Amino acid sequence: MSEQSEYGAGQIQVLEGLQAVRKRPAMYIGSTDDRGLHHLVYEVVDNSIDEALAGYCDEISVTLHEDGSVSVADDGRGIPVDTHEKYDRPALEVIMTVLHAGGKFDSKSYQVSGGLHGVGVSVVNALSGRLEVEVKRDGGVYRHAFERGEPVEGGFERVRDMAPDEETGTEIRFWPDTEIFETTEFAFSTLASRLRELAFLNSGVAVTLFDERDAEAVDDAGDETTFEYEGGIREFVSYLNETRTPIHDEVIYFEDEAEDIHVEVAMQATEELQGSVHAFANNINTREGGTHLTGFKTALTRTVNDYANEHGLVDDLDANLKGEDVREGLTAVISVKHPDPQFEGQTKTKLGNSEVRGIVESATHEQLGTFFEENPDTARKVVHKAAEAARARKAAKKAEELTRRKSALESTALPGKLADCQTRDPEEAELFVVEGDSAGGSAKQGRNRENQAILPLKGKILNVEKHRLDRILENDEIRALITAIGAGIGEEFDIDDVRYNKIIIMTDADVDGAHIRTLLLTLLYRHMKPLLEAGYVYAAQPPLYRVRYRGETYDAMTEAERDRIVEEECDGNPTQVQRFKGLGEMNPDQLWDTTMDPENRRLKRINVDDAAAADRMFNILMGDAVEPRKQFIKEHATEAEWVDI
């Protein structure tokens, strides 16, 4: 028997302690790219938020240091430092080095918590090159240090007594392990979005983000921002609606509690066509929804229909309003706090507790119904908005057939302009959505036919932010894209039917290309969001310049990069520099070599880690309101990438 085929006790590996985390980090933080990197910060901050939920913490600070580390400090009770009976080690060390160790299992130390698995901070420790902890409690200041999850010898010590007026608390500082992560550069804007969200969800808690890094060295380095909102999720809805036009002044808000489950709902209807509903459980952004969101949607539709029918507001319609009608243009935030939430996985994207649906549904139906009766003007505006959506939906029979049954799209033959690939395995297949027939022709000739499909789009697709689905589906280019992807659209979208697990938007590196890319991303975000959430969507980054010198070839994305290549790689000597005006000017070999070859290409994965921030941004960039867009361009024009004017 060959060595390769041997399988016995000698081949069985047992990963002790935190070794399993370092061996398979994606199982614990989702990925080792920038998304997983930022997840480390969220895990530590969530512990501080849990202290706030328990009533022991008012201030949290996050600092990005020049040396690449991050520190999170709070004024909570402090991690216990006394000796743990079972392990005969300081409890602080046990919490940092043992998976599933924490104070969140008995519901005594914490009634409500987001970090329920007890692996959060120990995972951060395992995936950090170095981690340092300072705890203030029990009258003293204690410190401990770890390297790649292992305690530093002699690391735990009581360094001094606390001053009489000194507050208790915990500060954790960590350096992400460069052996684990693809990048260790934190984005100020990404962290700011999540910290702002936490401040909205926990009224009265002040969360401050400091950035000590060199602003010139880090693209989005900021200075200092403090988030504190006494109005809680009411202010969250107002913030989301800053770029929208509400149809009623007040934000509808109610809260309820049953079976130790606290429910909060804030909502406001707007004139927009796109809705914006966000659900949270124990401060976790449940991007895939769950029972709390289902309960809210069911009760919302029922309550609006009850009011409409009772007051004869929709007599011209031959059926009740649908959920999609009621939610058109609605901005809502649902937040539940549960003593024992059941999430799917450590990354917590969906709430599964069955009892939550009934509690949220009952609270919404009762309290929203009461609000409508006490505020008839607002109720009528909400109903009229929904009825308008229903009439538009019913007016387009062709679109109605397409949206009601995904089979209408599935049965359509693949678009003639699609050059499909040979493989039928979605995990191997790639779809390049290409700007223009010229670039599409080059891409078709230069591609790897085995696994790369090409769909050229003519011109700019419809701006879906400003149109309902019936109008959207009249656009031939959008229809072609929907059919090629093969999974339907809107509420009928099924990610299991996707034909390609890489959908790559390939447009020119100019203003028009950026606009086309934004239009496509708006379509995907509004009507096929699971593609973005699954990480299936990418933007190709074609070069602007090709530099040749002494038989070597270098590609440059910007003028600055071109100049650096000429200076450093070509010793400042005269070189051959080719300027690519667009993808269509590249021959098939060049397009393959620079933009499509997996060995050489540069792809940027498009993530939706913060759905609320993304929703607001799409509305700013693509919505009807002009002034917020002008202001955004003024503030961020210098940060623009890939633009060639």
C-alpha positions in Angstrom: 0.0 0.0 0.0 1.4 3.4 -1.0 2.0 6.1 1.6 -0.6 8.3 0.0 -3.4 5.8 0.6 -2.5 5.0 4.2 -5.2 6.0 6.7 -4.9 5.0 10.3 -4.4 6.4 13.8 -1.3 8.2 12.7 -3.3 10.3 10.3 -5.7 11.5 12.9 -4.9 15.0 14.0 -6.3 16.6 17.2 -6.1 20.4 17.3 -5.8 21.6 20.8 -6.9 24.9 22.3 -6.9 27.7 19.7 -5.0 25.7 17.0 -8.3 24.9 15.3 -9.0 28.7 15.0 -5.6 29.3 13.3 -6.0 26.3 11.1 -9.5 27.2 9.9 -10.1 30.9 10.7 -12.9 31.3 8.2 -15.1 29.0 10.2 -15.0 31.5 13.1 -14.9 35.0 11.3 -16.3 34.2 7.9 -13.1 35.0 5.8 -9.5 36.2 6.0 -10.0 39.1 3.7 -10.9 42.7 4.9 -14.4 41.5 6.0 -12.9 39.0 8.4 -10.3 41.5 9.5 -12.9 44.0 10.6 -14.9 41.2 12.2 -12.1 41.0 14.8 -12.9 44.6 16.0 -16.6 43.8 16.1 -16.1 40.8 18.3 -14.2 42.9 20.9 -16.6 45.9 20.6 -19.6 43.5 21.1 -18.3 42.5 24.5 -18.2 46.2 25.5 -21.8 46.6 24.1 -22.9 43.6 26.2 -21.6 45.4 29.3 -23.7 48.4 28.2 -26.8 46.2 27.8 -26.2 44.9 31.3 -26.1 48.5 32.6 -22.5 48.8 33.5 -21.0 50.7 30.6 -21.6 54.2 29.1 -18.5 54.9 27.0 -16.6 52.8 24.5 -13.6 54.0 22.5 -11.9 52.3 19.5 -8.5 53.5 18.4 -6.6 52.8 15.1 -2.9 53.1 15.9 0.0 53.9 13.6 1.6 50.5 14.1 -1.4 48.7 12.6 -3.0 47.7 15.9 -6.5 48.4 17.2 -7.5 49.1 20.8 -11.0 48.9 22.3 -11.6 50.4 25.7 -14.8 50.6 27.9 -15.8 51.7 31.3 -17.6 48.4 32.2 -16.9 46.1 35.1 -13.7 44.7 33.7 -12.9 41.1 32.8 -12.6 39.0 36.0 -9.0 38.5 37.1 -9.4 36.1 40.1 -8.3 32.5 39.8 -10.5 30.2 37.8 -11.2 27.1 39.9 -11.1 24.5 37.1 -8.1 25.8 35.2 -6.1 27.2 38.2 -5.3 30.2 36.1 -6.5 33.8 36.1 -10.0 34.0 34.7 -8.7 36.6 32.3 -6.3 34.1 30.8 -9.0 31.4 30.5 -11.3 33.8 28.7 -8.6 34.7 26.2 -7.3 31.2 25.5 -10.2 28.8 25.9 -13.0 28.5 23.3 -16.5 28.8 24.7 -15.3 30.3 27.9 -17.3 33.4 29.1 -20.0 34.7 31.4 -22.8 34.6 28.9 -24.2 31.2 29.3 -26.1 31.4 32.6 -28.1 34.6 32.0 -26.9 35.9 35.3 -24.0 38.1 34.4 -25.6 39.1 31.1 -29.4 39.0 30.6 -28.9 39.9 26.9 -25.8 39.4 24.8 -24.7 39.4 21.2 -21.6 37.3 21.7 -23.3 34.1 22.8 -20.9 31.5 21.6 -18.1 32.4 24.0 -15.5 32.3 21.2 -15.3 35.9 20.2 -12.4 37.4 22.1 -10.5 34.1 22.2 -10.8 33.9 18.4 -9.4 37.5 18.2 -6.5 36.4 20.4 -5.8 33.3 18.3 -5.7 35.4 15.1 -3.5 38.2 16.5 0.2 38.3 16.3 0.1 40.0 19.6 -2.7 40.9 22.0 -2.5 43.0 25.2 -5.2 43.4 27.9 -5.5 45.9 30.7 -8.2 45.5 33.3 -9.2 47.8 36.0 -11.3 46.2 38.8 -11.1 44.9 42.3 -9.0 47.9 43.3 -6.1 47.2 40.9 -4.9 47.5 37.4 -4.0 44.2 35.8 -2.2 43.4 32.5 -1.7 40.3 30.4 -0.1 39.7 27.0 -0.4 37.0 24.4 1.3 36.0 21.1 -0.7 34.1 18.5 -3.0 33.0 21.2 -0.4 31.8 23.7 0.2 33.6 27.0 3.5 35.4 27.2 5.6 34.0 30.0 5.1 36.1 33.1 2.5 38.2 31.2 -0.1 38.4 33.9 0.6 40.9 36.6 -1.0 43.5 38.9 0.8 46.6 37.9 -0.6 49.1 40.4 -3.5 50.0 42.7 -6.4 51.9 41.3 -6.9 55.6 42.2 -9.9 56.3 44.5 -11.8 58.0 41.7 -10.6 55.7 38.9 -13.3 53.9 36.9 -13.3 50.2 36.2 -13.1 48.9 32.7 -11.2 46.8 30.1 -8.9 47.8 27.2 -7.8 45.2 24.6 -5.2 46.0 22.0 -4.4 43.6 19.2 -2.2 43.3 16.2 -3.8 41.1 13.5 -1.6 38.3 12.4 0.0 39.0 9.0 0.3 35.2 8.5 -3.5 34.8 8.6 -5.0 37.9 6.9 -4.7 38.9 3.3 -4.7 42.6 4.5 -4.2 44.1 7.9 -5.2 47.7 7.0 -8.4 48.8 8.7 -10.8 51.1 7.0 -12.0 54.0 9.1 -15.3 54.3 7.1 -16.1 50.6 7.5 -15.6 50.7 11.3 -17.5 54.1 11.6 -20.5 52.6 9.9 -20.7 49.7 12.3 -20.0 51.8 15.4 -22.6 54.4 14.4 -25.1 51.5 14.0 -24.3 50.2 17.5 -24.8 53.7 18.9 -28.3 54.0 17.3 -29.3 50.6 18.6 -28.2 51.4 22.2 -29.4 54.8 23.1 -27.3 56.7 25.6 -24.0 54.8 24.9 -21.2 57.0 23.5 -19.0 55.2 21.0 -15.9 57.1 19.8 -13.6 56.1 17.0 -10.1 57.6 17.0 -7.7 57.4 14.0 -4.0 58.0 14.9 -2.7 56.9 11.5 -1.1 59.2 8.9 -4.0 60.4 6.7 -1.7 60.5 3.6 -0.6 56.9 4.1 -4.2 55.5 4.6 -6.8 56.4 2.1 -9.8 56.9 4.4 -8.0 57.8 7.7 -10.2 60.1 9.8 -9.5 61.9 13.0 -12.1 61.4 15.8 -15.8 60.7 15.6 -18.2 60.2 18.5 -21.6 58.5 18.0 -24.3 59.0 20.7 -28.0 59.0 20.0 -30.5 59.5 22.8 -33.3 58.9 20.4 -32.1 55.4 19.5 -33.6 53.7 16.5 -35.9 56.7 15.9 -32.8 58.7 15.1 -31.6 55.7 13.0 -34.7 56.0 10.7 -34.3 59.8 10.5 -30.6 59.3 9.5 -31.5 56.8 6.8 -34.2 59.2 5.5 -31.9 62.2 5.3 -31.7 61.7 1.5 -35.3 60.7 1.1 -38.6 62.6 1.2 -40.9 61.3 4.0 -44.6 61.5 3.4 -45.3 62.1 7.1 -43.3 64.1 9.6 -43.1 61.9 12.7 -41.2 58.6 12.9 -43.6 55.9 14.0 -42.1 54.2 17.1 -43.3 51.6 19.5 -41.8 49.0 21.9 -43.1 46.0 23.7 -41.8 43.2 25.9 -43.1 39.6 26.3 -41.4 36.5 27.7 -38.3 38.6 28.5 -38.0 39.5 24.8 -37.8 43.3 24.1 -39.1 44.5 20.8 -38.4 48.0 19.3 -39.8 49.2 15.9 -39.3 52.5 14.2 -40.6 53.3 10.7 -41.4 56.2 8.3 -42.9 56.0 4.8 -41.3 58.0 2.0 -42.0 59.0 -1.5 -39.2 56.8 -2.8 -39.8 53.6 -4.8 -37.1 51.6 -2.9 -37.8 50.3 0.6 -35.2 50.1 3.4 -36.0 47.6 6.2 -33.3 46.6 8.6 -33.5 43.9 11.3 -31.3 43.4 14.3 -31.2 40.9 17.1 -29.1 41.7 20.2 -27.3 44.4 18.1 -26.4 41.9 15.5 -27.3 43.0 11.9 -29.2 40.0 10.7 -28.7 40.6 7.0 -30.6 37.4 6.1 -33.5 38.4 8.2 -35.2 35.7 10.3 -38.3 35.3 12.5 -38.3 38.9 13.8 -38.4 40.3 10.3 -41.0 37.8 9.1 -43.3 38.7 12.1 -42.9 42.4 11.3 -43.6 42.1 7.6 -46.7 39.9 8.2 -48.2 42.2 10.8 -47.4 45.4 8.8 -49.2 44.1 5.7 -52.2 42.9 7.8 -52.5 46.1 9.8 -52.4 48.4 6.7 -55.0 46.2 4.9 -57.2 46.2 8.0 -57.2 50.0 8.2 -57.6 50.4 4.5 -60.5 48.1 4.2 -62.2 49.4 7.4 -62.1 53.0 6.0 -62.8 52.1 2.4 -59.5 53.5 1.1 -58.8 50.7 -1.5 -62.3 49.9 -2.8 -61.0 50.3 -6.4 -58.6 47.4 -6.0 -60.0 43.9 -6.4 -57.7 42.4 -3.8 -55.8 43.3 -0.6 -52.5 45.2 -0.8 -49.4 42.9 -1.0 -46.4 43.1 1.2 -44.3 44.6 -1.5 -46.9 47.4 -2.0 -46.9 48.2 1.7 -43.1 48.3 2.0 -42.5 50.4 -1.1 -40.5 53.5 0.1 -40.8 52.4 3.7 -37.8 52.9 6.0 -37.9 50.7 9.1 -35.6 49.4 11.8 -36.6 46.4 13.9 -34.5 45.6 17.0 -35.1 42.7 19.3 -33.3 41.8 22.5 -33.5 38.1 23.4 -32.0 36.3 26.4 -31.3 33.2 24.3 -31.2 34.0 20.6 -30.5 31.2 18.1 -28.3 32.4 15.3 -27.1 30.6 12.2 -23.3 30.3 12.8 -20.8 32.5 14.5 -21.2 35.3 12.0 -24.9 35.5 13.0 -26.8 36.5 9.8 -30.3 35.1 10.5 -32.4 34.7 13.6 -34.1 31.4 14.0 -36.2 31.6 17.3 -39.7 30.5 16.4 -41.4 32.3 19.3 -40.0 35.7 18.2 -42.2 35.8 15.1 -45.4 35.7 17.1 -44.2 38.2 19.6 -43.1 40.7 17.0 -46.2 40.1 14.9 -48.5 40.6 17.9 -46.7 43.8 19.0 -46.7 45.3 15.6 -50.3 44.6 14.8 -51.6 45.9 18.1 -49.4 49.0 18.5 -49.3 50.0 14.8 -53.1 49.6 14.7 -53.5 51.8 17.7 -51.2 54.4 16.2 -53.2 54.4 12.9 -56.5 55.0 14.8 -54.9 57.9 16.8 -53.2 59.4 13.8 -55.6 59.0 10.9 -53.8 61.5 8.6 -50.6 59.6 8.8 -52.4 56.3 8.4 -54.1 57.5 5.2 -50.8 58.7 3.7 -49.3 55.3 4.3 -52.3 53.5 2.8 -52.4 55.8 -0.2 -48.7 55.2 -0.9 -49.2 51.5 -0.8 -52.3 51.7 -3.0 -50.4 53.7 -5.6 -47.8 50.9 -5.7 -50.5 48.3 -6.1 -52.1 50.1 -9.0 -48.8 50.4 -10.8 -48.1 46.7 -10.2 -51.5 45.7 -11.6 -51.3 48.0 -14.6 -48.4 46.1 -16.1 -49.7 42.6 -17.0 -46.5 41.6 -18.7 -44.3 42.6 -15.8 -46.8 41.0 -13.4 -46.3 37.6 -15.1 -42.6 38.0 -14.9 -42.5 39.0 -11.2 -45.1 36.5 -10.0 -43.5 33.4 -11.4 -39.7 33.0 -11.8 -40.4 30.3 -14.2 -41.3 32.9 -16.8 -37.7 33.9 -16.7 -36.3 30.4 -16.3 -38.2 29.2 -19.4 -36.7 32.0 -21.5 -33.8 30.9 -23.7 -30.4 32.3 -22.9 -29.9 35.7 -24.5 -28.3 35.5 -28.0 -25.5 37.9 -27.1 -24.3 35.7 -24.2 -21.2 33.6 -25.0 -21.7 31.0 -22.4 -18.9 28.8 -20.9 -18.7 25.0 -21.2 -18.7 24.1 -17.5 -22.1 23.8 -15.8 -20.5 23.9 -12.3 -21.4 27.4 -10.8 -18.4 27.2 -8.5 -16.1 27.2 -11.5 -18.1 29.4 -13.8 -17.5 33.2 -14.2 -19.7 35.7 -16.0 -18.1 38.8 -17.3 -20.6 41.6 -17.8 -18.8 43.8 -20.3 -19.4 47.4 -21.4 -20.0 47.5 -25.2 -19.9 45.2 -28.1 -16.3 46.1 -29.0 -15.0 45.1 -25.6 -17.4 42.1 -25.6 -15.9 40.9 -28.9 -12.3 41.0 -27.6 -13.4 39.3 -24.4 -15.2 36.5 -26.3 -12.0 35.9 -28.3 -9.6 36.2 -25.5 -11.5 34.3 -22.7 -11.0 30.8 -21.4 -14.1 29.1 -22.9 -14.1 26.4 -20.3 -15.2 28.5 -17.4 -15.6 32.2 -18.6 -18.9 33.5 -20.1 -19.2 36.9 -21.7 -22.3 39.1 -21.7 -21.8 42.4 -23.5 -24.3 45.2 -22.6 -25.2 48.0 -24.9 -25.1 51.5 -23.4 -26.3 52.3 -19.9 -29.0 50.3 -18.3 -32.0 51.8 -16.6 -31.5 53.5 -13.2 -33.5 51.1 -11.1 -33.5 53.4 -8.1 -36.1 55.6 -9.9 -38.4 52.9 -11.4 -40.7 50.1 -10.3 -40.1 46.5 -11.3 -42.6 46.5 -14.1 -40.6 49.3 -15.8 -37.3 47.7 -15.0 -38.2 44.5 -16.7 -39.0 46.3 -19.9 -35.3 47.0 -20.4 -33.7 44.5 -22.8 -30.2 44.7 -21.2 -31.6 44.1 -17.7 -33.7 41.2 -19.0 -30.6 39.7 -20.7 -28.6 39.9 -17.4 -31.4 38.4 -15.3 -31.8 35.5 -17.8 -28.0 34.9 -17.9 -27.7 34.7 -14.1 -30.6 32.4 -14.0 -32.0 32.9 -10.5 -34.9 35.3 -11.0 -35.3 38.8 -9.5 -36.8 40.5 -6.5 -38.6 38.4 -3.9 -38.6 35.5 -6.3 -34.8 35.4 -6.5 -33.2 32.1 -5.5 -29.5 32.0 -5.1 -29.4 28.2 -5.4 -30.2 28.7 -9.1 -27.3 31.1 -9.9 -25.4 29.8 -12.9 -22.1 31.6 -12.0 -20.5 32.1 -8.6 -18.3 34.9 -10.0 -20.1 37.8 -11.7 -17.5 40.3 -12.8 -18.4 43.8 -13.9 -15.9 44.8 -16.5 -16.2 48.5 -17.6 -13.8 51.1 -18.8 -11.7 53.0 -16.3 -13.4 56.3 -17.1 -16.4 58.3 -16.0 -18.8 56.5 -18.2 -17.5 53.1 -17.1 -17.9 54.1 -13.4 -21.5 55.2 -14.1 -22.3 51.9 -15.8 -20.8 50.0 -13.0 -22.8 51.9 -10.4 -26.0 51.3 -12.4 -25.3 47.6 -12.5 -24.5 47.5 -8.8 -27.7 49.4 -8.0 -29.7 46.7 -9.9 -27.9 43.9 -8.1 -28.2 45.5 -4.6 -31.9 46.4 -5.0 -33.2 43.3 -6.7 -30.6 40.5 -6.4 -28.9 41.4 -3.0 -28.1 37.7 -2.1 -25.5 37.8 -4.8 -23.6 40.6 -3.0 -24.2 39.0 0.4 -22.7 35.7 -0.9 -19.6 37.5 -2.2 -20.4 36.5 -5.9 -20.0 40.1 -7.3 -16.7 41.6 -8.4 -15.4 44.6 -10.3 -12.6 44.1 -12.7 -9.8 46.7 -12.5 -8.4 47.1 -16.0 -5.1 49.0 -16.3 -4.8 52.5 -17.9 -1.2 52.0 -19.0 1.1 49.2 -20.2 4.8 49.9 -19.8 7.4 47.9 -21.7 11.1 48.0 -20.9 13.9 45.5 -21.9 11.5 42.7 -22.5 9.5 43.2 -19.3 5.8 44.3 -19.2 4.3 46.3 -16.4 0.6 47.4 -16.0 -0.4 50.6 -14.2 -3.8 51.6 -12.8 -3.0 55.3 -12.5 -0.7 58.0 -13.8 1.1 57.9 -10.4 1.7 54.2 -10.7 2.9 54.6 -14.3 5.4 57.2 -13.2 6.6 55.0 -10.3 7.1 52.1 -12.6 9.1 54.2 -15.1 11.3 55.6 -12.2 11.8 52.4 -10.2 11.6 49.6 -12.7 12.9 51.3 -15.8 15.5 53.5 -14.0 13.9 56.6 -15.4 14.9 55.6 -19.0 12.7 56.2 -22.0 10.2 53.4 -22.3 7.3 52.3 -24.5 4.1 53.3 -22.7 0.8 52.3 -24.2 -2.3 54.2 -23.1 -5.5 52.1 -23.0 -8.4 54.4 -23.8 -10.9 51.7 -23.1 -11.4 47.9 -23.0 -12.6 48.0 -26.7 -9.1 49.2 -27.8 -7.4 46.2 -26.3 -6.9 43.2 -28.5 -8.0 39.8 -27.2 -4.6 38.9 -25.9 -4.1 42.1 -24.0 -7.6 42.0 -22.5 -6.9 38.4 -21.3 -3.5 39.2 -20.0 -4.4 42.4 -18.1 -8.0 41.9 -17.0 -9.3 38.3 -17.4 -6.4 36.0 -16.6 -6.7 34.7 -13.0 -2.9 34.8 -12.7 -2.6 38.5 -13.5 -6.0 40.2 -13.1 -7.1 42.5 -10.3 -10.6 42.0 -9.0 -12.3 43.9 -6.2 -15.0 42.0 -4.4 -18.1 44.0 -3.7 -19.4 43.4 -0.2 -22.4 44.6 1.7 -21.3 44.4 5.3 -23.4 47.4 6.3 -26.7 47.2 4.5 -28.0 50.4 6.1 -25.0 52.4 5.0 -25.1 50.9 1.5 -28.8 51.6 1.2 -28.3 55.2 2.1 -25.4 55.5 -0.3 -27.3 54.1 -3.2 -30.1 56.5 -2.5 -27.7 59.5 -2.4 -25.9 58.5 -5.7 -28.9 57.2 -7.7 -32.0 58.8 -6.1 -34.1 61.8 -7.1 -32.7 64.2 -4.5 -29.9 66.3 -6.2 -28.6 68.3 -3.2 -27.3 65.4 -1.1 -25.5 64.0 -4.2 -23.9 67.3 -5.0 -22.7 67.6 -1.4 -21.4 64.1 -1.4 -19.4 64.7 -4.6 -17.9 67.9 -3.1 -16.8 66.1 0.1 -15.4 63.0 -1.6 -14.2 64.0 -5.1 -10.6 63.7 -4.1 -11.1 60.1 -3.0 -12.4 58.8 -6.3 -10.7 55.8 -7.9 -10.5 54.5 -11.5 -11.7 57.9 -12.9 -10.0 59.2 -16.0 -11.4 62.4 -17.4 
